[in-house]
Amino acid sequence: METGSPGGADTTEAGPRTSEAGPVWTGLPPGLLRMRRLLLVVWLGLAAVGLGLLLGLLAGPAWAAFALLPLIGIASGWRLLARNWRSWRYAERADDLLISRGVLWREETVVPYGRMQLVEVTSGPVERHFGLASVQLHTAAAATDATIPGLDPAEAERLRDRLTELGEARSAGL
């Protein structure tokens, strides 16, 4: 799923995604949003049931109404997760990778290909269940380490291979 100018160039193995108006941003797949929403419902649902039982047994049925608070958290968290998911995007340029994220505090990370030391693809058990993987970029400066979460595993491997190839080519010129 690409979010950017409609006239952007397609992804090719030979070059970065660019257009005349600037980089072509790529958003994260919807599987990441589904996974995060499921985790929200499971954890806060369990908290609501546990809190309701605990308060109902120890303090009385009237106090068990406070178990509705985690359910309110589910409703608000549902919308906040969608806003956060839409804020994540990345763009491959000729000399660097851009990663943008954040709703209230917008953060844009620029990682030059020549500064990359290690590109990892990781996938935990929950991510694997949803068919997702994360790409983590390591540089010499710990502050510039960046992660792109929730990618399709094939896209994560393609990105890892491309970034590794570009990193080796750029670092040879330093």
C-alpha positions as CSV (number, residue, x, y, z in Angstrom):
1,M,0.0,0.0,0.0
2,E,1.6,3.3,-1.1
3,T,0.7,6.6,0.2
4,G,2.2,9.4,-1.7
5,S,1.8,11.2,-5.0
6,P,-0.4,9.3,-7.5
7,G,2.3,9.7,-10.2
8,G,5.0,8.0,-8.2
9,A,7.3,5.4,-9.8
10,D,6.9,1.7,-9.0
11,T,9.3,-0.2,-7.0
12,T,12.1,-1.8,-9.0
13,E,15.1,-3.8,-7.9
14,A,17.3,-1.3,-9.6
15,G,16.2,1.9,-8.0
16,P,14.5,3.6,-5.1
17,R,10.9,4.7,-5.1
18,T,10.9,8.4,-6.2
19,S,8.7,10.8,-8.0
20,E,9.1,14.3,-9.3
21,A,7.4,15.7,-6.1
22,G,9.7,13.8,-3.7
23,P,9.9,10.4,-2.1
24,V,7.0,8.0,-2.5
25,W,5.9,7.0,1.0
26,T,4.9,3.4,1.7
27,G,2.5,2.7,4.6
28,L,2.3,-0.3,6.8
29,P,0.1,-3.3,6.0
30,P,-3.3,-3.5,7.8
31,G,-2.3,-6.8,9.4
32,L,-0.3,-4.8,12.0
33,L,-3.4,-2.8,13.0
34,R,-5.4,-6.1,13.3
35,M,-2.7,-7.6,15.5
36,R,-2.5,-4.6,17.8
37,R,-6.2,-4.3,18.1
38,L,-6.5,-8.0,19.0
39,L,-3.9,-7.6,21.7
40,L,-5.7,-4.6,23.0
41,V,-9.0,-6.4,23.2
42,V,-7.4,-9.5,24.8
43,W,-5.4,-7.8,27.5
44,L,-8.0,-5.1,28.5
45,G,-10.8,-7.7,28.2
46,L,-9.0,-9.9,30.6
47,A,-8.4,-6.9,32.9
48,A,-12.1,-6.1,32.8
49,V,-13.1,-9.6,33.7
50,G,-10.5,-10.0,36.5
51,L,-11.3,-6.6,37.9
52,G,-15.0,-7.3,37.8
53,L,-14.6,-10.6,39.6
54,L,-12.3,-9.2,42.2
55,L,-14.4,-6.2,43.0
56,G,-17.6,-8.2,42.9
57,L,-16.3,-10.7,45.4
58,L,-14.4,-8.4,47.7
59,A,-16.3,-5.1,47.6
60,G,-19.8,-6.0,46.4
61,P,-21.7,-5.9,43.1
62,A,-21.9,-2.1,43.0
63,W,-18.1,-1.8,42.9
64,A,-17.9,-4.3,40.1
65,A,-19.2,-1.5,37.7
66,F,-15.6,-0.2,37.8
67,A,-14.7,-3.1,35.6
68,L,-16.2,-1.1,32.8
69,L,-13.1,1.2,32.8
70,P,-10.9,-1.2,30.8
71,L,-13.8,-1.5,28.3
72,I,-13.7,2.3,27.9
73,G,-9.9,1.9,27.4
74,I,-10.7,-0.6,24.5
75,A,-13.0,1.9,22.8
76,S,-10.5,4.8,23.0
77,G,-7.5,2.6,22.3
78,W,-9.2,1.2,19.1
79,R,-9.2,4.7,17.6
80,L,-5.8,5.6,18.8
81,L,-4.2,2.5,17.4
82,A,-5.7,3.3,14.0
83,R,-4.2,6.9,14.1
84,N,-0.8,5.6,15.1
85,W,-0.9,2.9,12.4
86,R,-1.7,5.5,9.7
87,S,1.2,7.7,10.9
88,W,3.9,5.0,10.2
89,R,5.5,5.2,6.7
90,Y,8.8,4.8,5.0
91,A,10.4,5.9,1.8
92,E,13.5,4.7,-0.1
93,R,15.5,7.5,-1.6
94,A,18.7,7.4,-3.6
95,D,21.1,7.9,-0.7
96,D,19.0,7.2,2.4
97,L,15.9,5.6,4.0
98,L,13.2,7.9,5.5
99,I,11.0,6.6,8.3
100,S,8.2,8.8,9.6
101,R,5.9,8.1,12.5
102,G,3.9,9.8,15.3
103,V,0.6,11.5,15.8
104,L,1.1,14.2,18.4
105,W,4.9,14.2,18.2
106,R,5.9,13.7,14.6
107,E,9.3,12.0,14.2
108,E,11.2,11.5,10.9
109,T,14.3,9.5,10.9
110,V,16.8,9.6,8.0
111,V,19.2,6.7,7.8
112,P,22.0,7.1,5.2
113,Y,22.7,3.8,3.5
114,G,26.5,4.2,4.0
115,R,26.0,4.4,7.8
116,M,24.1,1.1,8.2
117,Q,26.0,-1.6,9.9
118,L,23.3,-4.3,10.3
119,V,19.8,-4.8,9.0
120,E,17.8,-7.4,10.8
121,V,14.4,-9.0,10.1
122,T,12.7,-10.2,13.2
123,S,9.3,-11.8,13.8
124,G,8.0,-12.9,17.2
125,P,5.4,-15.6,17.7
126,V,2.4,-13.2,17.5
127,E,3.8,-11.5,14.5
128,R,4.4,-14.8,12.7
129,H,0.8,-15.8,13.4
130,F,-0.4,-12.6,11.7
131,G,2.2,-13.0,8.8
132,L,4.3,-10.0,9.8
133,A,7.9,-9.2,10.3
134,S,9.9,-6.1,11.4
135,V,13.0,-4.6,9.9
136,Q,15.5,-3.1,12.3
137,L,18.4,-0.9,11.1
138,H,21.5,-0.6,13.3
139,T,24.1,2.2,12.8
140,A,27.2,3.2,14.6
141,A,25.2,5.8,16.6
142,A,22.7,4.1,18.9
143,A,20.4,7.0,18.6
144,T,19.8,6.5,14.9
145,D,18.7,2.9,15.1
146,A,15.4,2.6,13.4
147,T,12.6,0.0,13.1
148,I,9.9,-0.5,10.5
149,P,7.3,-2.8,12.2
150,G,4.6,-5.0,10.8
151,L,5.8,-5.6,7.2
152,D,4.9,-8.5,5.1
153,P,7.8,-11.0,5.5
154,A,8.6,-11.0,1.7
155,E,8.7,-7.1,1.8
156,A,10.9,-7.2,4.9
157,E,13.3,-9.6,3.3
158,R,13.4,-7.5,0.0
159,L,14.0,-4.4,2.0
160,R,16.7,-6.0,4.1
161,D,18.5,-7.3,1.0
162,R,18.2,-3.9,-0.8
163,L,19.4,-1.9,2.2
164,T,22.3,-4.3,2.8
165,E,23.3,-4.1,-0.8
166,L,23.1,-0.2,-0.9
167,G,24.9,0.0,2.5
168,E,27.8,-2.1,1.2
169,A,28.0,0.0,-1.9
170,R,27.9,3.3,-0.1
171,S,30.3,2.3,2.7
172,A,32.9,1.2,0.2
173,G,33.0,4.9,-0.9
174,L,33.7,6.3,2.5
